């Protein structure tokens, strides 16, 4: 396929005219949005005076939210297919400023909602039933009442936001712009520069000398700057702990997961269940050691792929049919809607072109189609990526179809469930139907790596993050020595006795930016666990369960994430869901072992 976007056939590109026919239509909505924002402060005097006033405020707020989302998607999607064109980049910036203007204009909304008495709201719901359309939005806002401070204190914290939350930016600039790791000799014997970006690809080298050199060199550098990284992390954790106390949460973990509408029970259940079931992970490393023919498996060996590639190529049209065939299990509405979107409605921007953003994603809003960005190169990984992003898009499609705009937006806590379900459904189907042992080994290897990296590694990070915050809450200062000691102990627990835990790994915490994301990583592990359990139920219970899964997709934001998952019989407060994923991982390891030993006796 050509690198020139203009030469790519239209059927392989987004149809963004479905959002705005031309710039005149965009400009008209932009001007209308500015006017509505300027008019929004009128609600300050009326929103708490009557149910009609409160309803009108929410209607205007939702109207503005939808307009800004639509404007943003148009500008952002255009920008991502040609990042060298500053026109749409500037347009996206203008839309983001609109969003900032709305936030400033609506500063009074949450404080006013907090002051309303519960009795008053109950009476308003009865006397003006239309207000019930926004009942969940009101309830979500008022959840924060016990953690809301006086108006003066809230204003002070708002003004401090620019100064708070800065540690991640400082760490990013230091690690990515200023930190230099030097050079090592590559596979060809020539010197090449080591960076944090090239580090993992170098660990995947078939040359063990290169892997060891990259590992040793990288952590030598982190070791030299460990006190700086520790000071940054200590500052960030102390900030989160302090803000949690000020807002009257028991601890920073509770404060963070409160936003997800869950409790620390979910977080702790994940860690406890995974750490009781580390044996399949140890079996995976034993398999890797044998397959690589190594006398001892070191930490610089663990990224070495067992299967480097799958030689078969998959054209895009073939990939679409493979994915559509896999999702038939959900019924005709799901399959036909996705087929129409991919084949007729311009949902996907398929091929890489000069200036196009890398990677893949699904995007869109209530008033647009779900759009999928791909950089398709005819590999099995690309087929899997299409299935993954189609899962996101169909989740959004069902959420929008089944809900009002204000209740259509699902949270990040469940965002990766539908996409991962699609990946697993696809891989399981290919494994059952493939007549190629090479393809089967590749798929099994991909599944093993997904479970290892998403379920086990992210849970290990979550465990370390929890311990860091607990230490800070107990009055400890997070020094380089303390952090490195605790991290090394954790690594040894997760890798077991059969992997050589090289001492340099004690400094790995310095290169993980997610520790500044405030208890985020556990959601990767809970999502793959929920997805694995859903797939098992689909494959064992059939159509009777499929409808429950579709009902989950339709929940959108109308229920809490945990209540939405319960619609699909997924209860993340219990260990069984995590154990389902672990059992799938263990079965995959055994499948790989049996097939590998058959081909390599």
FENQUI-V262730 format. One record per residue. RES is the residue in one letter. SS is DSSP state (2 for helix, 1 for strand, 0 for the rest). OMEGA is omega as a letter, one per 40 degrees, with the letter a starting at -180 (999 if undefined). D_CENTER is the distance of its C-alpha to the mean C-alpha in Angstrom with 1 decimal. Layout:
((RES;SS;OMEGA;D_CENTER) (RES;SS;OMEGA;D_CENTER))
This chain:
((X;0;a;30.0) (X;0;i;31.2) (X;0;a;29.4) (X;0;a;30.9) (X;2;a;28.8) (X;2;a;32.0) (X;2;i;33.2) (X;0;a;30.2) (X;0;a;31.3) (X;2;a;30.0) (X;2;i;28.7) (X;2;a;26.0) (X;0;i;24.9) (X;0;i;23.2) (X;0;a;25.8) (X;2;i;24.9) (X;2;i;28.4) (X;2;i;27.1) (X;0;i;25.5) (X;0;a;28.5) (X;0;a;31.6) (X;0;a;32.4) (X;2;i;32.1) (X;2;i;34.8) (X;2;i;32.7) (X;2;a;29.8) (X;2;i;32.3) (X;2;i;33.8) (X;2;i;30.5) (X;2;i;29.8) (X;2;i;33.3) (X;2;a;33.0) (X;2;i;29.8) (X;2;i;31.7) (X;2;a;34.6) (X;2;i;32.6) (X;2;i;30.9) (X;2;a;34.4) (X;2;a;35.7) (X;2;a;33.0) (X;0;i;34.7) (X;0;a;37.4) (X;2;a;35.4) (X;2;a;35.8) (X;2;a;39.3) (X;2;a;38.8) (X;0;a;35.5) (X;0;a;36.9) (X;0;a;40.4) (X;0;i;40.0) (X;2;i;37.5) (X;2;i;38.1) (X;2;i;37.2) (X;2;i;33.9) (X;2;a;33.1) (X;2;i;34.1) (X;2;a;31.8) (X;2;i;28.7) (X;2;i;29.8) (X;2;i;30.1) (X;2;i;26.8) (X;2;i;24.9) (X;2;i;27.0) (X;2;i;26.0) (X;2;i;22.3) (X;2;i;22.6) (X;2;a;24.8) (X;2;i;22.6) (X;2;i;19.5) (X;2;i;21.8) (X;2;a;23.3) (X;2;a;20.0) (X;2;a;18.8) (X;2;a;22.2) (X;2;a;22.4) (X;2;a;18.9) (X;2;i;19.1) (X;2;a;22.6) (X;2;a;21.7) (X;2;i;19.0) (X;2;i;21.6) (X;0;a;24.1) (X;0;i;22.8) (X;0;a;26.4) (X;0;a;27.6) (X;2;a;27.6) (X;2;a;28.6) (X;2;i;25.3) (X;2;i;23.6) (X;2;i;26.3) (X;2;i;25.9) (X;2;i;22.2) (X;2;i;23.4) (X;2;i;26.0) (X;2;i;23.6) (X;2;i;21.5) (X;2;i;24.9) (X;2;a;25.6) (X;2;i;22.6) (X;2;i;23.9) (X;2;i;27.3) (X;2;i;26.2) (X;2;i;24.7) (X;2;a;28.0) (X;2;a;30.1) (X;0;a;28.4) (X;0;a;28.6) (X;2;a;31.0) (X;2;a;29.0) (X;2;i;27.3) (X;2;i;30.5) (X;2;i;32.6) (X;2;a;30.6) (X;2;a;30.9) (X;2;i;34.6) (X;0;i;35.2) (X;0;a;36.9) (X;2;i;35.5) (X;2;i;38.9) (X;2;i;38.9) (X;2;i;35.6) (X;2;i;36.9) (X;2;a;40.0) (X;2;i;38.2) (X;2;a;36.1) (X;2;a;39.4) (X;2;a;41.4) (X;0;a;38.9) (X;2;a;36.6) (X;2;a;34.6) (X;2;a;32.9) (X;2;i;31.2) (X;2;a;28.9) (X;2;a;27.2) (X;2;a;27.7) (X;2;i;24.1) (X;2;i;23.3) (X;2;a;26.3) (X;2;i;25.5) (X;2;i;22.0) (X;2;a;23.7) (X;2;i;26.5) (X;2;a;24.5) (X;2;a;24.6) (X;2;a;28.4) (X;2;a;29.0) (X;2;i;26.8) (X;0;a;28.2) (X;0;i;30.9) (X;0;a;34.0) (X;2;a;33.8) (X;2;a;35.0) (X;2;i;32.5) (X;2;i;29.6) (X;2;i;30.9) (X;2;i;31.2) (X;2;i;27.7) (X;2;i;26.5) (X;2;a;28.8) (X;2;a;27.4) (X;0;i;23.8) (X;0;i;24.5) (X;0;i;25.9) (X;0;i;23.3) (X;0;a;19.8) (X;0;a;21.4) (X;2;i;21.0) (X;2;i;17.7) (X;2;i;19.4) (X;2;i;22.5) (X;2;a;20.9) (X;2;i;19.1) (X;2;a;22.4) (X;2;a;24.3) (X;2;a;22.2) (X;2;a;21.6) (X;2;a;24.9) (X;2;a;27.5) (X;0;i;26.9) (X;0;a;29.0) (X;0;i;28.9) (X;0;a;32.0) (X;1;i;32.8) (X;1;i;33.2) (X;1;a;35.1) (X;0;a;33.1) (X;0;a;34.1) (X;0;i;36.9) (X;0;i;38.3) (X;0;a;37.5) (X;1;i;35.8) (X;1;a;32.2) (X;1;i;30.2) (X;0;i;27.5) (X;0;i;24.3) (X;2;i;21.0) (X;2;a;19.6) (X;2;a;22.4) (X;2;a;22.4) (X;2;i;20.2) (X;2;i;22.0) (X;2;i;25.2) (X;2;i;24.3) (X;0;i;24.1) (X;0;i;27.7) (X;0;a;30.4) (X;0;a;32.7) (X;2;i;32.4) (X;2;i;34.2) (X;2;i;31.5) (X;2;a;28.8) (X;2;a;30.9) (X;2;i;31.8) (X;2;a;28.2) (X;2;a;27.2) (X;2;a;30.4) (X;2;a;30.4) (X;2;a;26.8) (X;2;i;27.3) (X;2;a;30.9) (X;2;i;29.5) (X;2;i;26.9) (X;2;a;29.7) (X;2;a;31.9) (X;0;a;29.5) (X;2;a;28.3) (X;2;i;30.1) (X;2;i;28.4) (X;2;i;24.8) (X;2;i;26.0) (X;2;i;27.4) (X;2;a;24.2) (X;2;i;22.2) (X;2;i;25.1) (X;2;i;25.2) (X;2;a;21.6) (X;2;i;21.8) (X;2;i;25.2) (X;2;a;24.0) (X;2;i;21.3) (X;2;a;23.9) (X;2;a;26.5) (X;2;i;24.6) (X;2;i;23.8) (X;2;i;27.5) (X;2;a;28.7) (X;0;i;26.7) (X;0;i;28.3) (X;0;a;25.4) (X;0;i;26.4) (X;0;a;24.0) (X;2;i;20.9) (X;2;i;18.7) (X;2;a;20.2) (X;2;a;19.7) (X;2;a;15.9) (X;2;i;15.2) (X;2;i;17.9) (X;0;i;15.6) (X;0;a;13.4) (X;0;i;16.9) (X;0;i;17.0) (X;0;i;19.3) (X;2;i;19.4) (X;2;a;20.7) (X;2;a;17.3) (X;2;a;16.3) (X;2;i;19.8) (X;2;i;20.0) (X;2;a;17.1) (X;2;a;18.7) (X;2;a;22.2) (X;2;i;21.7) (X;2;a;20.0) (X;2;i;22.7) (X;2;a;25.4) (X;0;a;24.3) (X;0;a;24.1) (X;2;i;26.9) (X;2;i;24.9) (X;2;i;23.1) (X;2;i;26.6) (X;2;i;27.8) (X;2;a;25.2) (X;2;i;26.3) (X;2;i;29.9) (X;2;a;29.4) (X;2;i;27.9) (X;2;a;30.9) (X;2;a;33.3) (X;2;i;31.8) (X;2;i;31.8) (X;0;a;35.4) (X;0;i;34.8) (X;0;i;37.2) (X;0;a;34.4) (X;1;i;30.7) (X;1;a;29.5) (X;2;i;26.1) (X;2;i;26.5) (X;2;a;27.0) (X;0;i;23.8) (X;0;a;21.8) (X;0;a;24.9) (X;0;i;24.1) (X;0;i;26.4) (X;0;a;26.3) (X;0;a;26.0) (X;0;i;25.7) (X;0;a;26.7) (X;0;a;29.6) (X;0;i;29.4) (X;0;a;28.3) (X;0;i;26.7) (X;0;a;27.6) (X;2;i;25.3) (X;2;i;27.5) (X;2;i;27.7) (X;2;i;23.9) (X;2;a;23.8) (X;2;i;26.5) (X;2;a;24.9) (X;2;i;21.7) (X;2;i;23.9) (X;2;i;26.1) (X;2;a;23.2) (X;2;i;22.0) (X;2;a;25.7) (X;2;a;25.1) (X;2;a;23.5) (X;0;a;26.7) (X;2;a;28.2) (X;2;i;26.5) (X;2;a;23.0) (X;2;a;24.5) (X;2;i;26.8) (X;2;i;24.4) (X;2;i;22.0) (X;2;i;25.2) (X;2;a;26.5) (X;2;a;23.4) (X;2;a;23.2) (X;2;a;26.9) (X;0;a;28.4) (X;0;i;26.2) (X;0;i;24.5) (X;0;a;20.9) (X;1;i;20.1) (X;1;a;20.8) (X;0;a;21.5) (X;0;i;23.1) (X;0;i;22.7) (X;0;a;25.3) (X;0;i;26.6) (X;0;a;24.5) (X;0;i;21.4) (X;0;i;17.9) (X;0;i;16.6) (X;0;a;13.7) (X;0;i;12.4) (X;1;i;10.5) (X;1;a;11.6) (X;1;i;13.0) (X;0;i;15.8) (X;0;a;17.4) (X;0;a;19.9) (X;0;i;22.7) (X;0;i;21.4) (X;0;i;20.6) (X;0;a;17.1) (X;1;a;17.0) (X;1;i;15.6) (X;1;i;15.8) (X;0;i;16.9) (X;0;a;19.0) (X;0;a;20.9) (X;0;i;23.3) (X;0;i;24.6) (X;0;i;23.0) (X;2;i;21.7) (X;2;i;18.3) (X;2;i;18.5) (X;2;i;19.5) (X;2;i;16.5) (X;2;i;14.2) (X;2;i;16.3) (X;2;a;15.9) (X;2;a;12.1) (X;2;i;12.0) (X;2;i;15.0) (X;2;i;13.3) (X;2;a;11.0) (X;2;i;14.3) (X;2;i;16.5) (X;2;i;14.4) (X;2;a;14.9) (X;2;i;18.5) (X;2;i;19.4) (X;2;a;18.0) (X;2;a;20.0) (X;2;a;23.0) (X;2;a;23.4) (X;0;i;22.9) (X;0;a;24.3) (X;2;a;22.2) (X;2;i;21.6) (X;2;a;20.3) (X;0;a;18.3) (X;0;i;15.0) (X;0;a;12.6) (X;0;i;10.3) (X;2;a;6.7) (X;2;a;8.4) (X;2;a;9.2) (X;2;a;6.9) (X;0;a;6.2) (X;2;a;9.9) (X;2;a;11.9) (X;2;a;10.4) (X;2;i;11.0) (X;2;a;14.3) (X;2;i;15.4) (X;2;a;14.9) (X;2;i;16.8) (X;2;i;19.4) (X;2;a;20.0) (X;2;i;20.5) (X;2;i;22.7) (X;2;i;24.8) (X;2;i;25.3) (X;2;a;26.4) (X;2;a;28.9) (X;2;a;30.3) (X;0;i;30.3) (X;0;a;33.7) (X;0;i;32.5) (X;2;i;32.1) (X;2;i;30.5) (X;2;i;27.7) (X;2;i;27.4) (X;2;a;27.1) (X;2;a;24.4) (X;2;i;22.3) (X;2;i;23.0) (X;2;i;22.1) (X;2;i;18.7) (X;2;i;18.1) (X;2;a;19.4) (X;2;i;17.2) (X;2;i;14.0) (X;2;a;15.2) (X;2;a;16.6) (X;2;a;13.6) (X;2;a;10.9) (X;2;a;13.3) (X;2;a;16.0) (X;2;a;14.8) (X;2;i;11.8) (X;2;i;14.4) (X;2;i;17.0) (X;2;a;15.0) (X;2;i;14.6) (X;2;i;18.3) (X;2;a;19.3) (X;2;i;17.5) (X;2;a;19.3) (X;2;i;22.5) (X;2;a;22.4) (X;2;i;22.2) (X;2;i;24.9) (X;2;i;27.1) (X;2;i;26.9) (X;2;i;27.7) (X;0;i;30.6) (X;0;i;32.0) (X;0;i;31.1) (X;0;a;30.4) (X;0;i;27.6) (X;0;i;29.7) (X;2;a;29.0) (X;2;a;31.2) (X;2;a;29.6) (X;2;a;26.0) (X;2;i;27.0) (X;2;a;29.2) (X;2;a;26.6) (X;2;a;23.9) (X;2;i;26.5) (X;2;i;27.5) (X;2;i;24.0) (X;2;i;23.6) (X;2;i;27.0) (X;2;a;26.0) (X;2;a;23.0) (X;2;i;25.1) (X;0;a;28.3) (X;0;a;31.9) (X;0;i;31.8) (X;1;i;29.5) (X;1;a;31.1) (X;0;a;29.0) (X;0;a;30.2) (X;2;a;30.8) (X;2;a;28.8) (X;2;i;25.5) (X;2;a;26.2) (X;2;a;25.0) (X;2;a;21.6) (X;2;a;20.1) (X;2;a;21.2) (X;2;a;18.9) (X;0;a;15.5) (X;2;a;14.1) (X;2;i;11.5) (X;2;i;14.7) (X;2;a;15.0) (X;0;i;11.7) (X;0;i;13.7) (X;0;a;12.6) (X;0;a;8.8) (X;0;a;8.5) (X;2;a;10.3) (X;2;i;7.7) (X;2;a;6.6) (X;2;i;10.3) (X;2;i;11.2) (X;2;a;9.2) (X;2;i;11.0) (X;2;i;14.0) (X;2;a;14.2) (X;2;a;13.8) (X;2;i;16.4) (X;2;i;18.7) (X;2;a;18.5) (X;2;i;19.4) (X;2;i;22.3) (X;2;i;23.5) (X;2;a;23.5) (X;2;a;25.4) (X;2;a;27.9) (X;2;i;28.4) (X;0;a;28.2) (X;2;a;28.7) (X;2;i;29.3) (X;2;a;25.7) (X;2;a;24.1) (X;2;i;25.3) (X;2;i;23.5) (X;2;i;20.2) (X;2;i;21.0) (X;2;i;21.9) (X;2;i;18.5) (X;2;a;17.0) (X;2;a;19.7) (X;2;a;18.9) (X;0;i;16.5) (X;0;a;16.9) (X;0;i;20.4) (X;0;i;19.8) (X;0;i;17.8) (X;2;a;14.7) (X;2;i;17.0) (X;2;i;19.8) (X;2;i;17.9) (X;2;i;17.0) (X;2;i;20.7) (X;2;i;21.8) (X;0;i;20.6) (X;0;i;22.3) (X;0;a;19.3) (X;0;a;20.1) (X;0;i;17.7) (X;0;a;20.5) (X;0;a;22.4) (X;2;a;22.1) (X;2;a;22.8) (X;2;i;19.3) (X;2;a;18.2) (X;2;i;21.5) (X;2;a;21.0) (X;2;i;18.1) (X;2;i;20.3) (X;2;i;23.2) (X;2;i;21.5) (X;2;a;20.7) (X;2;i;24.3) (X;2;i;25.7) (X;2;i;23.8) (X;2;a;25.3) (X;2;i;28.7) (X;2;i;28.5) (X;2;a;27.8) (X;2;a;30.6) (X;2;a;33.1) (X;2;a;32.5) (X;2;a;32.5) (X;2;i;35.7) (X;2;a;37.3) (X;2;a;36.7) (X;0;a;37.4) (X;0;999;40.1))
